[in-house]
Amino acid sequence: MDAWKRALAGAVAGAVLWSGAALSPAAAAGGRVDLVLGTKVVLDEATIAQVTEGAARLCGGPPSGYVKRARTADRTGSIVVLCTRPGNKQVYFR
């Protein structure tokens, strides 16, 4: 069942990224953000500090360079693409 949920989540995220649309849940995450690499959730509902550290490791640069984008993802609930890794895997906040 978990594999089915992951596949469905990956398909939805891919469709959203492909179309350029953003997801807007009814309530913001309240300071918690997911860091995703392709279809794999690297950090689930982590703090802004944790996800910016993770983004810096995956995409390069200082963690402070990702704070504004992490807050945008938290506040709006939208997917914010950070970079593309080898194998055409996108790294993003949601």
C-alpha positions as CSV (number, residue, x, y, z in Angstrom):
1,M,0.0,0.0,0.0
2,D,2.8,2.4,0.8
3,A,4.4,1.9,-2.6
4,W,1.0,2.8,-4.2
5,K,0.8,6.0,-2.1
6,R,4.4,7.0,-3.1
7,A,3.7,6.3,-6.7
8,L,0.5,8.4,-6.6
9,A,2.2,11.2,-4.8
10,G,5.1,11.2,-7.3
11,A,2.6,11.3,-10.2
12,V,0.8,14.2,-8.7
13,A,4.0,16.1,-8.0
14,G,5.3,15.4,-11.5
15,A,2.0,16.7,-13.0
16,V,2.1,19.8,-10.9
17,L,5.7,20.5,-11.8
18,W,5.2,19.8,-15.5
19,S,2.1,22.1,-15.7
20,G,3.7,24.9,-13.6
21,A,0.7,24.9,-11.3
22,A,1.0,25.2,-7.5
23,L,-0.8,23.3,-4.8
24,S,-2.5,25.5,-2.2
25,P,-3.7,23.6,0.8
26,A,-6.3,25.2,3.1
27,A,-3.9,25.8,5.9
28,A,-0.2,26.6,5.8
29,A,2.3,24.1,7.4
30,G,3.1,26.3,10.3
31,G,6.9,26.4,10.0
32,R,7.2,22.8,8.7
33,V,8.4,22.0,5.2
34,D,9.1,18.9,3.2
35,L,12.4,18.6,1.2
36,V,11.9,16.3,-1.8
37,L,14.4,14.8,-4.3
38,G,12.5,13.5,-7.3
39,T,9.7,11.4,-5.7
40,K,11.6,10.7,-2.5
41,V,10.9,12.8,0.6
42,V,14.3,13.5,2.1
43,L,12.9,15.5,5.1
44,D,9.2,15.3,6.1
45,E,7.7,18.3,7.9
46,A,11.1,19.5,9.0
47,T,11.9,23.0,10.4
48,I,13.1,25.8,8.1
49,A,16.6,25.4,9.4
50,Q,16.7,21.6,8.7
51,V,15.4,21.9,5.2
52,T,17.7,24.8,4.2
53,E,20.7,22.7,5.5
54,G,19.5,19.8,3.4
55,A,18.9,22.0,0.3
56,A,22.4,23.3,0.6
57,R,23.8,19.8,0.7
58,L,21.8,18.7,-2.3
59,C,22.0,21.9,-4.5
60,G,25.1,23.7,-3.2
61,G,25.5,27.2,-1.7
62,P,24.8,28.4,1.8
63,P,21.7,27.4,3.7
64,S,20.8,31.1,4.1
65,G,20.2,31.2,0.3
66,Y,17.2,28.8,0.7
67,V,15.4,30.4,3.6
68,K,13.2,32.7,1.6
69,R,12.1,29.9,-0.7
70,A,11.4,27.6,2.3
71,R,9.3,30.2,3.9
72,T,7.4,30.7,0.7
73,A,6.7,27.0,0.5
74,D,5.6,27.0,4.1
75,R,3.4,30.1,3.8
76,T,1.7,29.3,0.5
77,G,1.8,25.5,0.5
78,S,3.2,25.6,-3.0
79,I,6.0,23.6,-4.6
80,V,9.2,25.6,-4.9
81,V,11.8,24.0,-7.2
82,L,15.4,24.5,-6.0
83,C,17.6,22.7,-8.5
84,T,17.8,19.7,-10.8
85,R,20.2,16.9,-9.9
86,P,21.7,14.3,-12.3
87,G,19.1,12.0,-13.7
88,N,16.8,14.9,-14.2
89,K,15.6,14.7,-10.5
90,Q,14.3,18.0,-9.2
91,V,14.9,19.1,-5.6
92,Y,12.0,21.1,-4.2
93,F,10.3,22.3,-1.0
94,R,6.6,21.7,-0.5
